[in-house]
Amino acid sequence: METPFQQNIYLYSCSGTQTGNDPFVYEHALGLITSGSMEVYTDNGLVSYPAGTLSLVKRHQLLKVIKQPDGQKPFASINIFLDQETLKKYSLEHNIHANGIYVGEPNVLLDNDEFLKGFFNSLMPYFAQPEKLTPTLAHLKTNEAIELLLRKPALKNFLFDFSEPHKIDLEAYMNRHFSYNIPLEKFATLTGRSLSTFKRDFAKIYSTTPEKWLQKKRLEQAHFLITQQNKRPTDVYLEVGFENLSHFSTAFKKEFGVNASLV
């Protein structure tokens, strides 16, 4: 359950294992895992982040995560969303501007920052008494978070680079991110294209539609995971980008002529 307290400040909590439904990161997010752990899919496999992990996540990227409770303790995190409107206003008020495009890591770990840990500790009492966190205080707390992040010079471009994604190698991007279940409009945005240009460029590369290519690619990946890594259909359908098991099972049988559970 995600609970907004005021404006940009959220508390997230879930008692069971949960895979994120929407992997598209819309805004920068500064977060602290207060209990449980989070596993993140990366090019090198699953990376686990335990309670106490403090990180800054960049907007306009795909991030597939699994949130895990810890025994009797649910997964819980505090998140500060640093949206573009807030950051543009801060930039104007304080005359702080990016001096280039941010080229660092899209997910920055900040675990050893005692000032930011102190900042999150100052938010904890408001979750017991949320009515005490007024809009004015929430605004001040959001600006405090920005100010604390700016102690790290490299993060200025992270926060204040307001440019949209530039046109990138479509084939390389799709081969890396086909398993993310997002609308075609998001794939277009992430590769720096309008939807019509995305479809046109896609057809030039693959000689088919994005919808047909994505389904075939996801089914091939599922077949590999089931036959070569002995995973169960119930474990892979979300991992490869299907919304539900029924749709996956029907598509798998149509593609390979056999039930996924029997291969």
LINSUL-V828889 format. One record per helix or strand. SS is the DSSP state (~ for helix, > for strand). FROM is the first residue (numbers start at 1). LEN is the number of residues. If there is no record, write none. Layout:
# LINSUL-V828889
SS_FROM_LEN ; SS_FROM_LEN
This chain:
# LINSUL-V828889
>_2_5 ; >_9_6 ; >_18_2 ; >_24_2 ; >_28_8 ; >_37_6 ; >_45_5 ; >_54_4 ; >_61_2 ; >_65_4 ; >_70_1 ; >_73_1 ; >_75_8 ; ~_84_11 ; >_107_3 ; ~_114_15 ; ~_130_3 ; ~_135_15 ; ~_155_6 ; ~_170_8 ; ~_184_7 ; ~_195_12 ; ~_210_19 ; ~_233_4 ; ~_245_12 ; ~_260_3
